[in-house]
Amino acid sequence: MKNITRSFTALGVALTATHTLAAQFPYNDPDIPKPYAQYEQINAYEAWELQDQFATDTIKVGVTDTGVKDIADLAEIIRDGYDFFNFDDTWSDDEIGHGTKVASVIGAVANNEIGIAGIARKVKIVPMQIAIPGKNSVASGAQVDAVIYAEQNQIPIINASTYGYLEVPYLVDAIKNYYGLVVFCAGNEGTDLNVEPYHPQVDKVPNTIIVGGTDIDLNNRYNYGAEFVDIGAPARGIITLNPQGTAAPTSGTSFSAPLVAGTLAAMLSINPKLTSAELKEMLLKSAKKIPALETYYRNGNFLDVSAALKAAAESAGYNTTPIFAENSIERVKPVGLNRFSVFTKDNKVFVKDRVSGKVWGLNGNSM
């Protein structure tokens, strides 16, 4: 312990008291409720801290939707968008606002004193406009083109908060030929997908993840079917940003899906070597198992962002066990600034400067 203290002191930082992560909101984004029960249910607060410690790579997430408005809380993370309906660059003309809301859940910039904080900390949003202008319906051909575009441009995660009555075999084929994962919402009618099937939710494509939704009391209120729906996540009162940049609660599985898509991006940002199959398996294995939801979602799976990120970190060789105190993560920081974190990897202890991204070992040498 003395050696560790000396190394940190040489860097101009001092050890702080331990704290319980889940008990406090770590950022200054004003439009996130405090407390925010939906994010506490999925352990999002601790997941943000884990990303601050372990995330290294920035991950692209495609948002196949109504477009994404480049509002202040999203502008710096938007990249390479395209309108696959009009075949032009008008992807920011989000008249409906659905795509902007979805994108804000995935990756609205955290700790910037505006708006909200999305699930993923190191993410770039790629808007893929596939909707018929001014309508809450999509063109299946545009969706196919978007999946092909993601394959060609190394976009490993797609959020697709869409569903329909008709089978679209060429969409299924495009997804099967895509190297990444496509996250679909289960739908909002409250029906059993065995009785009233929606596509491609019931098509059992291996590299899709189908997400159901719960209310604040963890009751399913949306489309379900344990044979088809892989995992549940909160769907009521999710705080999103509209095209004017205003925050408001929004409901539906359209906003459960980006909670999962953001989690997958965060996992990849910690361990970019994970394959799509490994990523999906890790996400579902790390999920909470809730017996009351077994009728609705496979194995009663319910999203646990923190557990998923810990699994990703451990698969990359990091030790996520707290170093100095049980059930907490010790921080190091100069006075008044949450700048430094300490972690272990391969049985060695390191300190990371969250501003510069530089990492030091105990001997003071950078990595």
Secondary structure, 3 states (H helix, E strand, C coil): CHHHHHHHHHCCCEECCCCCHHHCCCCCCCCCCCCCHHHHHCCHHHHHHHHHHHCCCCEEEEEEECCCCCCCCCHHHECCCEECCCCECCCCCCCCCHHHHHHHHHHCCCCCCCCCCCCCCCEEEEEEECECCCCCCECHHHHHHHHHHHHHCCCCEEEECCCECCCCHHHHHHHHCCCCEEEEECCCCCCECCCCCCECCCCCCCCEEEEEEECCCCCECCCECCCCCCEEEECCCEEEECCCCCEEEECCHHHCHHHHHHHHHHHHHHCCCCCHHHHHHHHHHHCEECHHHCCCCHHHEECCHHHHHHHHHHHCCEECCCCCCCCCCCEEECCCCCCEEEEEECCEEEEEECCCCCEEECCCCEC
